[in-house]
Amino acid sequence: MTTRAASRPVGTVTRGTTNPNRLRRMDRWIAAVHGAELRRSADPVAVDLGYGAAPWTAVELLTRLRTTAPRTRVVGVEIEPARVAAARPYEREGLAFRHGGFEVPVPGSPTLIRAANVLRQYDEEQVAEVWRRLCARLAPAGPAGRGGLLVEGTCDEVGRRHVWVALGPEGPRTVTFATRLGSLDRPSDLAERLPKALIHRNVPGEPVHAFLRDFDRAWAAAAPYASYGARQRWIRTVRDLKADWPVSDGVTRWRQGEVTVRWEALAPGTVQESSSARF
């Protein structure tokens, strides 16, 4: 990453492209998977890092998280000062906007950091350092929970296709693929939305390539279920995929057009290499 003076935000300005409801699938997953951690926290703070040229995603994140954790506060962080100034009129109880970058300029340790479509413009070699920096800012694990969560990934402009990595204070945990099923011809269509850590690894010999290959094969084998609808075909596909891949969620999430896989199975390198799960 570009080295910055200590008093200046860490990172570079993104394109800032954003749309209302773009991150609804990611928000829905966060609320379901991380809601209990937010409720347990004495001060549940969620950071929308790099929210873009308009504050819609931060406003929506507050609304969605408060349905499951009513005390949650959201702080939108942007490296471009003009974007922060434009967002300030939207501030209200529980929602604030700050100028900053990967240093995450909020007091204490956030329970959630969401960084959607932020690392797309960075080099793959820069990702690990950004992850380390952000994970170091998360609330630590304790006797009552696993600590804070970093959700970093990419989606299309209207939020139909997402892929994201979930990380805790210890490092990467899972990779989630989420889609509007009616927009999908085959699961590997999601490859174009792989996060920066994986998108250049979708080549023969890499685990993520093998996973998407097997996903497509299971989708093809489940074609007879299409007569019951795309959702039933997806559910059958993931059931078959689970025989060979460490799928970590269940039918409740599959019905949403999602599937979550352990990070170590898709991390660059050898599938069986357990150290891949660490930074």
MOSUL-V706501 format. One record per pair of residues at least 24 apart in sequence whose ideal C-beta (glycine too) atoms are under 7 Angstrom apart, sorted by sequence separation. I is the first residue (numbers start at 1). GAP is how many residues later the second one is. D is the distance in whole Angstrom. If there is no record, write none. Layout:
i=I gap=GAP d=D
i=I gap=GAP d=D
//
This chain:
i=113 gap=24 d=7
i=188 gap=24 d=4
i=231 gap=24 d=6
i=44 gap=25 d=6
i=51 gap=25 d=5
i=113 gap=25 d=7
i=187 gap=25 d=7
i=46 gap=26 d=6
i=48 gap=26 d=6
i=215 gap=26 d=6
i=38 gap=27 d=6
i=44 gap=27 d=6
i=51 gap=27 d=6
i=77 gap=27 d=6
i=110 gap=27 d=6
i=141 gap=27 d=7
i=163 gap=27 d=6
i=188 gap=27 d=7
i=214 gap=27 d=6
i=44 gap=28 d=5
i=45 gap=28 d=5
i=46 gap=28 d=5
i=47 gap=28 d=5
i=48 gap=28 d=5
i=49 gap=28 d=5
i=50 gap=28 d=7
i=77 gap=28 d=7
i=102 gap=28 d=6
i=109 gap=28 d=6
i=110 gap=28 d=6
i=111 gap=28 d=5
i=141 gap=28 d=6
i=187 gap=28 d=4
i=188 gap=28 d=5
i=44 gap=29 d=7
i=48 gap=29 d=7
i=109 gap=29 d=6
i=110 gap=29 d=7
i=140 gap=29 d=5
i=161 gap=29 d=6
i=187 gap=29 d=6
i=39 gap=30 d=5
i=45 gap=30 d=6
i=47 gap=30 d=6
i=53 gap=30 d=6
i=104 gap=30 d=7
i=109 gap=30 d=4
i=138 gap=30 d=7
i=163 gap=30 d=5
i=165 gap=30 d=6
i=186 gap=30 d=5
i=214 gap=30 d=6
i=38 gap=31 d=4
i=59 gap=31 d=6
i=75 gap=31 d=5
i=102 gap=31 d=5
i=109 gap=31 d=7
i=138 gap=31 d=5
i=162 gap=31 d=6
i=163 gap=31 d=5
i=164 gap=31 d=6
i=214 gap=31 d=7
i=55 gap=32 d=4
i=62 gap=32 d=6
i=102 gap=32 d=6
i=135 gap=32 d=6
i=161 gap=32 d=5
i=163 gap=32 d=6
i=165 gap=32 d=7
i=187 gap=32 d=5
i=18 gap=33 d=7
i=27 gap=33 d=7
i=31 gap=33 d=6
i=35 gap=33 d=4
i=62 gap=33 d=5
i=104 gap=33 d=5
i=119 gap=33 d=6
i=186 gap=33 d=6
i=18 gap=34 d=4
i=23 gap=34 d=5
i=27 gap=34 d=6
i=31 gap=34 d=6
i=35 gap=34 d=6
i=38 gap=34 d=5
i=120 gap=34 d=6
i=135 gap=34 d=6
i=211 gap=34 d=6
i=17 gap=35 d=6
i=18 gap=35 d=6
i=22 gap=35 d=7
i=55 gap=35 d=5
i=115 gap=35 d=7
i=14 gap=36 d=6
i=16 gap=36 d=4
i=18 gap=36 d=5
i=20 gap=36 d=5
i=31 gap=36 d=7
i=59 gap=36 d=7
i=112 gap=36 d=6
i=131 gap=36 d=6
i=135 gap=36 d=7
i=16 gap=37 d=4
i=23 gap=37 d=7
i=27 gap=37 d=4
i=31 gap=37 d=5
i=58 gap=37 d=7
i=111 gap=37 d=5
i=112 gap=37 d=5
i=113 gap=37 d=5
i=114 gap=37 d=5
i=115 gap=37 d=5
i=116 gap=37 d=6
i=117 gap=37 d=6
i=156 gap=37 d=6
i=18 gap=38 d=6
i=110 gap=38 d=6
i=117 gap=38 d=7
i=155 gap=38 d=6
i=18 gap=39 d=6
i=21 gap=39 d=7
i=109 gap=39 d=6
i=116 gap=39 d=7
i=154 gap=39 d=5
i=154 gap=40 d=7
i=154 gap=41 d=5
i=55 gap=42 d=7
i=153 gap=42 d=5
i=152 gap=43 d=6
i=182 gap=48 d=6
i=181 gap=49 d=4
i=181 gap=50 d=6
i=211 gap=50 d=7
i=61 gap=53 d=7
i=181 gap=53 d=6
i=49 gap=55 d=7
i=211 gap=55 d=6
i=47 gap=57 d=6
i=207 gap=58 d=6
i=208 gap=58 d=5
i=47 gap=59 d=6
i=207 gap=59 d=5
i=207 gap=60 d=7
i=45 gap=61 d=6
i=206 gap=62 d=6
i=45 gap=63 d=7
i=47 gap=63 d=5
i=16 gap=64 d=7
i=46 gap=64 d=7
i=49 gap=64 d=6
i=207 gap=64 d=5
i=43 gap=65 d=7
i=45 gap=65 d=5
i=46 gap=65 d=6
i=47 gap=65 d=7
i=49 gap=65 d=7
i=50 gap=65 d=6
i=13 gap=66 d=6
i=45 gap=66 d=6
i=46 gap=66 d=4
i=47 gap=66 d=5
i=48 gap=66 d=6
i=49 gap=66 d=4
i=13 gap=67 d=5
i=16 gap=67 d=7
i=44 gap=67 d=5
i=47 gap=67 d=7
i=201 gap=67 d=5
i=11 gap=68 d=5
i=46 gap=68 d=7
i=50 gap=68 d=4
i=198 gap=68 d=7
i=49 gap=69 d=6
i=127 gap=69 d=5
i=9 gap=70 d=5
i=41 gap=70 d=5
i=127 gap=70 d=5
i=124 gap=72 d=6
i=38 gap=73 d=6
i=124 gap=73 d=7
i=37 gap=74 d=6
i=38 gap=74 d=7
i=122 gap=74 d=6
i=174 gap=74 d=6
i=119 gap=76 d=7
i=120 gap=76 d=6
i=124 gap=76 d=5
i=181 gap=76 d=5
i=119 gap=77 d=4
i=180 gap=77 d=6
i=34 gap=78 d=6
i=179 gap=78 d=5
i=178 gap=79 d=6
i=178 gap=80 d=4
i=177 gap=81 d=7
i=30 gap=82 d=7
i=176 gap=82 d=6
i=177 gap=82 d=5
i=30 gap=84 d=7
i=176 gap=84 d=4
i=174 gap=86 d=5
i=175 gap=86 d=5
i=174 gap=87 d=7
i=26 gap=88 d=7
i=174 gap=88 d=6
i=175 gap=88 d=6
i=174 gap=89 d=6
i=9 gap=90 d=7
i=11 gap=90 d=3
i=26 gap=90 d=6
i=173 gap=90 d=6
i=9 gap=91 d=5
i=10 gap=91 d=4
i=11 gap=91 d=5
i=172 gap=91 d=4
i=175 gap=91 d=5
i=9 gap=92 d=3
i=10 gap=92 d=4
i=10 gap=93 d=5
i=23 gap=93 d=5
i=9 gap=94 d=7
i=41 gap=98 d=7
i=165 gap=98 d=7
i=14 gap=104 d=6
i=40 gap=104 d=6
i=40 gap=105 d=5
i=172 gap=105 d=6
i=171 gap=106 d=7
i=14 gap=107 d=6
i=171 gap=107 d=5
i=37 gap=108 d=5
i=171 gap=108 d=5
i=37 gap=109 d=7
i=37 gap=112 d=7
i=34 gap=115 d=5
i=30 gap=121 d=6
i=1 gap=125 d=5
i=26 gap=125 d=6
i=26 gap=127 d=7
i=1 gap=128 d=6
i=1 gap=129 d=7
i=23 gap=132 d=7
i=22 gap=133 d=6
i=25 gap=134 d=6
i=22 gap=135 d=7
i=24 gap=135 d=6
i=22 gap=136 d=7
i=23 gap=136 d=6
i=26 gap=136 d=6
i=22 gap=137 d=4
i=25 gap=137 d=5
i=19 gap=138 d=6
i=21 gap=138 d=6
i=26 gap=138 d=6
i=19 gap=139 d=6
i=17 gap=140 d=7
i=29 gap=147 d=6
i=132 gap=147 d=6
i=131 gap=148 d=6
i=29 gap=149 d=7
i=128 gap=151 d=6
i=25 gap=153 d=4
i=28 gap=228 d=7
i=29 gap=229 d=6
//
